[in-house]
Amino acid sequence: MNRSLKTTSLPASLIALALFGALLAPSAALASWEDLLQQACGPKGQVTGTYTQAEYEKALANIPADADQYSNCRSIIEAAQLAAASGSNATSQAQSADVLATTTPEEQQAIATAVAESSKGTKAKVGDVIVDPAAFGTAATATVVLNKLPLSLKIMLVLLGAGALTAIGAVLIPRVRNYYASR
């Protein structure tokens, strides 16, 4: 009687394999919006594959901040989403993010001149605006922010920094003295 029970029951390894497969199935379905992000924000900058509108929305909601700021992967995903909704296949980076396609030859020449001038580090005039490459970047931004702070807040920041240095010194100096005294 025991022998008949053993032949009809499934081996434990098959049950474990089935459970493992069942656990992996939902994660494979969840990974598709991540794949979409990797394609759009990757080196090729294009979306290949079929995704649902929910997956497009999830990918758009989860674009890393640096990729959103410094790349055009948001526009690539939006173009692919629009193409999927309309049934077309305009998902390449050139089709989704070619901002120069609608510019006039004069505007293109002004952009080329500005790029050439800014690579030399000199100011360039784009339309009516003078663009100074030295005015951009972290140091320039920090200087602008600090210059806009009220004087009372600047004084408070200096006093706070001095207090922090004093507190560190009050803790550190006795420890250093004790260390050298014990030697």
KEMIDO-481110 format. One record per atom (N, C-alpha, C, CB): residue in one letter; x, y, z. Coordinates in steps of 0.1 Angstrom, whole numbers, padded with zeros to 4 digits, always signed. Each point is the difference from the previous one (the first is absolute). Glycine has a CB too. Example, Ala and Ser with C-alpha at 12.3 -4.5 7.8 and 13.67 -1.06 7.14 Angstrom:
BEGIN
A+0132-0057+0078A-0009+0012+0000A+0009+0012+0000A-0019-0012+0012S+0015+0023-0019S+0009+0011+0000S-0008+0011+0008S+0012-0006-0022
// end
This chain:
BEGIN
M+0008-0012+0000M-0008+0012+0000M+0009+0013+0000M-0018-0013+0012N+0028+0013-0005N+0009+0011+0000N+0007+0002-0013N+0004-0004+0024R-0002-0007-0031R+0006+0001-0013R-0009+0007-0010R+0013-0021+0004S-0026+0019-0004S-0009+0007-0009S-0001+0015+0003S-0013-0022-0002L+0015+0026+0014L+0000+0014+0004L+0012+0007-0006L-0013-0005+0021K+0025-0002-0020K+0012+0006-0005K+0000+0002-0015K+0012-0010+0019T-0018+0001-0026T+0000+0001-0015T-0010+0011-0005T+0007-0024-0001T-0017+0027+0009T-0010+0010-0005T+0003+0014+0005T-0017-0018+0000S+0026+0019+0010S+0003+0014+0005S+0012+0006-0008S-0008-0006+0023L+0008+0019-0024L+0010+0007-0008L+0013+0001+0008L-0017+0012-0012P+0028-0013+0006P+0013+0001+0008P+0001+0015+0005P+0011-0018-0014A-0005+0019+0025A+0002+0013+0006A+0007+0010-0009A+0000-0011+0023S+0009+0007-0031S+0007+0009-0009S-0009+0006-0010S+0021-0013+0004L-0030+0005-0009L-0010+0006-0010L-0009+0010+0006L+0001-0022-0012I-0005+0019+0025I-0009+0010+0007I+0008+0013+0002I-0013-0019+0011A+0026+0018-0007A+0008+0011+0003A+0002+0008-0013A+0011-0012+0019L-0009+0005-0030L+0002+0007-0013L-0013+0007-0004L+0017-0018-0007A-0028+0012+0009A-0013+0006-0004A-0002+0013+0009A-0010-0022-0007L+0013+0021+0020L-0002+0012+0008L+0010+0011-0004L-0007-0015+0019F+0019+0011-0022F+0010+0010-0004F-0005+0007-0013F+0019-0013+0011G-0024+0005-0020G-0005+0006-0013G-0012+0009+0003G+0008-0020-0012A-0017+0016+0021A-0011+0009+0003A+0004+0013+0007A-0014-0021+0003L+0025+0021+0004L+0005+0012+0006L+0007+0009-0010L+0003-0013+0021L+0003+0007-0031L+0007+0008-0010L-0010+0006-0010L+0020-0014+0003A-0031+0008-0005A-0009+0005-0011A-0005+0015+0003A-0008-0024-0003P+0004+0028+0015P-0004+0014+0002P+0012+0009-0002P-0018-0008+0016S+0030+0004-0012S+0011+0009-0001S+0004+0002-0015S+0008-0007+0023A-0010-0002-0031A+0002+0001-0014A-0009+0010-0006A+0009-0023-0001A-0022+0023+0005A-0010+0009-0005A+0003+0014+0005A-0017-0018+0000L+0022+0020+0012L+0003+0013+0006L+0013+0006-0007L-0011-0007+0022A+0019-0001-0027A+0013+0005-0006A-0002+0007-0013A+0012-0018+0012S-0023+0017-0019S-0001+0005-0013S+0001+0015-0001S-0014-0020-0005W+0009+0027+0015W+0001+0015+0000W+0015+0004+0003W-0024+0002+0007E+0031-0011+0000E+0014+0003+0003E+0008-0003-0013E-0003-0007+0024D-0001-0003-0032D+0006-0002-0013D-0002+0012-0009D-0003-0025+0003L-0009+0030-0003L-0003+0012-0008L+0009+0011+0004L-0024-0007-0002L+0026+0010+0015L+0009+0010+0004L+0014-0002-0004L-0015+0003+0020Q+0020-0015-0019Q+0013-0003-0005Q+0002+0002-0015Q+0002-0017+0019Q-0012+0014-0026Q+0001+0002-0015Q+0000+0015-0003Q-0011-0022-0004A+0002+0029+0010A-0001+0015-0004A+0011+0008+0006A-0024-0003+0000C+0029-0001+0012C+0011+0008+0006C+0014-0006-0003C-0016+0007+0018G+0016-0018-0026G+0013-0006-0003G+0007+0007-0011G-0010-0022+0008P+0021+0016-0013P+0008+0006-0010P-0006+0001-0014P+0019-0009+0012K-0028+0000-0015K-0007+0001-0013K-0011+0010+0000K+0005-0024-0004G-0011+0026+0016G-0011+0010+0001G-0012-0003-0008G+0017+0016+0005Q-0021-0028-0006Q-0012-0003-0007Q-0008-0012+0007Q+0011+0008-0022V-0024-0008+0019V-0008-0010+0007V-0003-0011-0011V-0010+0017+0017T+0013-0029-0013T-0004-0011-0009T-0008-0010+0009T+0020+0002-0015G-0030-0007+0009G-0009-0009+0008G-0014+0006+0001G+0020-0009+0013T-0029+0001-0007T-0014+0004+0002T-0002+0002+0015T-0007-0012-0022Y+0001+0023+0025Y-0002+0003+0014Y-0015+0006+0001Y+0025+0004+0005T-0030-0006+0007T-0014+0005+0002T+0001+0015+0004T-0008-0023+0007Q-0003+0030-0007Q+0000+0014+0004Q+0003+0001+0015Q-0017+0005-0018A+0013-0015+0026A+0004+0000+0014A+0015-0001+0002A-0023-0010+0005E+0029+0002-0013E+0015-0001+0001E+0007+0013-0004E-0002-0025-0005Y-0004+0031-0006Y+0006+0013-0003Y-0001+0010+0011Y-0006-0004-0024E-0006+0005+0030E-0002+0009+0011E+0009-0003+0012E-0024+0002-0007K+0025-0015+0010K+0009-0004+0011K+0015+0004-0003K-0016-0019+0006A+0020+0017-0018A+0014+0004-0004A+0002+0015+0001A+0001-0020-0015L-0011+0027+0010L+0001+0015+0001L+0000+0005+0015L-0012+0002-0022A+0005-0009+0030A+0000+0004+0015A+0012-0004+0007A-0024-0003-0001N+0032-0006-0005N+0012-0005+0007N+0013+0003-0007N-0014-0018+0009I+0014+0028-0018I+0013+0005-0006I+0009+0006+0011I-0012+0004-0022P+0024-0009+0023P+0009+0006+0010P+0002+0015-0003P+0012-0022+0002A-0010+0029+0009A+0001+0015-0002A+0011+0005-0009A-0009+0001+0023D+0021-0008-0022D+0011+0004-0008D-0003-0003-0015D+0016-0003+0019A-0022-0008-0022A-0003-0004-0014A-0011+0010-0005A+0006-0024+0005D-0015+0027+0004D-0011+0010-0005D+0006+0013-0003D-0017-0012+0014Q+0027+0017-0006Q+0005+0013-0002Q+0010+0000-0012Q-0003+0005+0025Y+0012-0015-0026Y+0011+0001-0009Y-0002-0008-0013Y+0014+0004+0020S-0025-0011-0022S-0002-0008-0012S-0014+0003-0005S+0016-0018+0008N-0019+0012-0020N-0013+0002-0006N-0008-0013+0001N+0010+0018-0015C-0007-0026+0025C-0008-0013+0001C-0014+0002+0003C+0020-0011+0007R-0024+0022+0000R-0014+0003+0002R-0007+0002-0014R+0005+0010+0023S+0001-0002-0031S-0006+0003-0013S-0001-0013-0009S+0008+0024+0001I+0002-0033+0001I+0001-0012-0008I-0012-0009+0005I+0025+0002-0003I-0027-0003+0016I-0011-0008+0005I-0013+0005-0004I+0014-0007+0020E-0016+0021-0019E-0012+0006-0004E-0003-0002-0015E+0003+0017+0019A+0007-0016-0027A-0002-0002-0014A-0004-0015-0003A+0017+0018-0005A-0010-0027+0012A-0004-0014-0002A-0014-0003+0005A+0024-0006+0003Q-0028+0013+0008Q-0013-0002+0006Q-0011+0005-0010Q+0009+0002+0023L-0006+0010-0029L-0009+0006-0010L-0001-0009-0012L+0006+0023+0008A+0006-0028-0012A+0000-0009-0012A-0008-0013+0003A+0022+0009-0007A-0021-0014+0019A-0007-0012+0003A-0015+0002+0000A+0020-0008+0014A-0024+0020-0009A-0014+0003+0001A-0006+0003-0014A+0004+0010+0023S+0004-0005-0032S-0005+0003-0013S+0002-0011-0010S+0005+0024+0004G+0003-0034+0000G+0003-0012-0008G+0011+0002-0010G-0024-0005+0002S+0032+0016-0001S+0012+0001-0008S+0012-0005+0007S-0010+0020-0011N+0022-0018+0004N+0012-0006+0006N+0011+0011+0000N-0007-0023-0009A+0004+0035+0013A+0010+0011+0000A+0006+0000+0014A-0013+0014-0017T+0022-0023+0020T+0006-0001+0013T+0014+0002+0001T-0017-0016+0005S+0024+0020-0016S+0014+0003+0001S+0003+0013+0006S+0004-0014-0020Q+0009+0015+0025Q+0004+0012+0006Q-0001+0012-0009Q+0015-0013+0015A-0011+0011-0028A+0000+0011-0009A-0014+0005-0003A+0020-0009-0010Q-0030+0000+0009Q-0013+0004-0002Q-0007+0006+0012Q-0002-0018-0016S+0006+0014+0028S-0007+0005+0012S+0007+0013+0005S-0007-0023+0005A+0019+0025-0007A+0007+0011+0006A+0008+0009-0009A+0002-0014+0019D-0006+0015-0032D+0007+0009-0009D-0006+0014+0001D+0005-0020-0015V+0001+0027+0024V-0005+0014+0002V+0004+0010-0011V+0000-0005+0025L+0010+0001-0032L+0005+0009-0011L-0007-0002-0013L+0022-0001+0011A-0031-0008-0011A-0008-0003-0012A-0009+0012-0004A+0001-0025+0005T-0006+0032+0004T-0009+0011-0002T+0007+0014-0001T-0018-0014+0011T+0031+0014-0009T+0007+0013+0000T+0003+0005-0014T+0010-0006+0022T-0010+0019-0023T+0004+0006-0013T+0015-0001-0002T-0020+0016+0001P+0025-0014-0014P+0014+0000-0002P+0007+0011+0008P-0004-0009-0023E-0002+0020+0025E+0006+0011+0008E+0002-0004+0014E-0010+0017-0015E+0000-0024+0021E+0000-0005+0014E+0011-0010+0001E-0024+0005+0003Q+0025-0014-0013Q+0010-0011+0001Q+0014+0006-0001Q-0016-0016-0011Q+0018+0027+0003Q+0013+0007+0000Q+0003+0006+0013Q-0003+0004-0025A-0007+0003+0031A+0002+0006+0013A+0004-0010+0011A-0016+0018-0007I+0010-0030+0006I+0003-0010+0010I+0014-0006-0002I-0024-0006+0001A+0028+0004-0014A+0013-0004-0003A+0011+0010+0004A-0009-0013-0019T+0006+0026+0017T+0009+0010+0005T+0001+0000+0015T-0005+0014-0021A-0006-0015+0028A+0000+0000+0014A+0008-0012+0006A-0022+0012+0000V+0021-0023-0006V+0007-0012+0004V+0015+0002-0002V-0020-0015-0005A+0024+0020-0007A+0014+0003-0002A+0006+0010+0009A-0004-0005-0024E-0004+0016+0027E+0005+0010+0009E+0001-0005+0014E-0010+0017-0015S+0000-0024+0020S+0000-0005+0013S+0011-0010+0003S-0024+0004+0001S+0028-0012-0011S+0011-0009+0001S+0013+0007+0002S-0012-0017-0013K+0013+0030+0009K+0012+0008+0002K+0000+0007+0014K+0002+0003-0025G-0014-0004+0031G-0001+0007+0013G-0004+0015-0001G+0017-0017+0009T-0020+0021-0021T-0004+0014-0001T-0015+0001+0000T+0021+0005-0013K-0026+0007+0015K-0014+0003-0001K-0005-0001-0014K+0001+0015+0021A-0014-0020-0022A-0006-0001-0014A-0014+0006+0001A+0013-0021-0005K-0016+0027-0006K-0014+0007-0001K-0009-0010-0008K+0010+0024+0001V-0021-0028+0006V-0010-0008-0006V-0013+0008+0000V+0011-0022+0008G-0015+0026-0020G-0011+0009-0001G+0003+0013+0007G-0016-0019-0001D+0008+0023+0011D+0003+0012+0007D+0007-0003+0014D-0020+0011-0011V+0023-0023+0013V+0006-0004+0013V+0015-0003-0001V-0023-0009+0007I+0031+0015+0002I+0014-0003+0001I+0002-0012+0009I+0007+0024-0005V-0001-0035+0001V+0002-0012+0008V+0015+0000+0004V-0019-0013-0012D+0021+0012+0025D+0014+0000+0005D+0002-0014+0006D+0000+0025+0005P+0008-0034-0010P+0002-0013+0005P+0005+0000+0015P+0005-0008-0023A+0002+0018+0027A+0005+0000+0013A-0011+0003+0010A+0022+0008-0009A-0033-0003+0005A-0011+0003+0009A-0008-0012+0003A-0001+0023-0010F+0004-0035+0005F-0008-0012+0003F+0009-0009+0007F-0014+0003-0020G+0008-0012+0028G+0007-0010+0008G-0003+0001+0014G+0018+0000-0017T-0012-0009+0025T-0003+0000+0014T+0006+0012+0008T+0000-0025-0002A+0012+0029-0001A+0006+0011+0007A-0008+0013-0003A+0022-0011-0001A-0026+0013-0011A-0007+0012-0003A-0014+0000+0006A+0013+0002-0022T-0019-0014+0022T-0013-0001+0006T+0000+0002+0015T-0006-0016-0018A+0017+0011+0025A+0001+0002+0014A+0003+0014+0003A+0009-0023+0002T-0002+0030-0010T+0003+0014+0002T-0013+0008-0001T+0024-0003-0009V-0032+0000-0001V-0012+0008-0002V-0009-0003+0012V+0002-0002-0025V-0003-0010+0029V-0009-0003+0012V+0005+0007+0012V-0006-0023-0010L+0019+0023+0013L+0005+0006+0012L-0002+0015-0001L+0017-0018+0003N-0016+0024-0015N-0001+0015-0001N-0015+0004+0002N+0019+0000-0016K-0028-0009+0014K-0014+0003+0002K-0005-0002+0014K-0004-0006-0023L+0012+0000+0032L-0004-0002+0014L+0000+0013+0008L+0009-0023-0001P-0018+0025+0010P+0001+0012+0008P+0012+0000+0010P-0025+0002-0001L+0030+0010+0004L+0012+0001+0009L-0002-0007+0013L+0005+0022-0011S-0016-0021+0017S-0003-0007+0013S+0002-0015-0001S-0015+0019+0006L+0011-0025-0017L+0001-0014-0002L+0015-0004-0003L-0024-0001-0009K+0031+0010+0002K+0014-0003-0002K+0008+0000+0013K-0002+0011-0023I-0001-0001+0032I+0006+0001+0013I-0003-0013+0008I-0001+0025-0001M-0012-0029+0000M-0004-0012+0008M+0007-0012-0005M-0022+0010+0003L+0024-0012-0016L+0008-0011-0006L+0014+0000+0005L-0015+0000-0020V+0021+0012+0020V+0014+0001+0005V+0001-0004+0015V+0005+0018-0017L-0014-0013+0025L+0000-0004+0014L-0003-0014+0002L-0007+0023+0006L-0002-0029-0013L-0002-0014+0001L+0012-0009-0004L-0024+0005-0006G+0031-0001-0004G+0012-0007-0004G+0011+0002+0011G-0005+0004-0024A+0006+0007+0029A+0010+0002+0011A-0003-0008+0012A+0004+0023-0008G-0017-0024+0012G-0005-0008+0011G+0003-0015-0003G-0017+0017+0005A+0015-0021-0017A+0003-0014-0003A+0014-0003+0001A-0019-0001-0015L+0028+0010+0011L+0014-0002+0001L+0005+0000+0015L+0003+0011-0023T-0009-0003+0031T+0003+0001+0014T-0004-0013+0007T-0003+0025+0000A-0009-0030-0003A-0005-0013+0005A+0009-0011-0003A-0023+0008-0001I+0027-0009-0012I+0009-0011-0004I+0013+0001+0007I-0010+0000-0022G+0016+0013+0024G+0012+0002+0007G-0001-0004+0014G+0006+0018-0015A-0017-0015+0022A-0002-0004+0014A-0001-0015+0002A-0012+0022+0003V+0008-0029-0012V-0001-0015+0001V+0014-0006-0004V-0025+0001-0005L+0031+0004-0006L+0012-0006-0006L+0012+0003+0008L-0011+0002-0022I+0013+0011+0027I+0012+0003+0007I+0003-0008+0013I-0003+0023-0009P-0007-0025+0017P+0002-0009+0012P+0003-0014-0004P-0015+0014+0013R+0009-0019-0023R+0004-0014-0004R+0014-0001-0005R-0024-0003-0006V+0029+0013-0001V+0013+0000-0005V+0010+0001+0012V-0007+0010-0023R+0004-0001+0032R+0008+0001+0012R+0001-0013+0008R-0006+0025+0001N-0006-0031+0001N+0000-0013+0007N+0008-0011-0007N-0023+0006+0009Y+0022-0006-0022Y+0007-0010-0008Y+0015+0002+0002Y-0018-0001-0017Y+0023+0013+0016Y+0015+0002+0001Y+0004-0001+0015Y-0001+0015-0020A-0008-0012+0030A+0004-0001+0014A+0001-0015+0004A-0011+0022+0004S+0004-0031-0011S+0000-0014+0004S+0012-0007-0006S-0025+0000+0001R+0032+0006-0010R+0012-0006-0007R+0012+0001+0008R-0010+0005-0021
// end
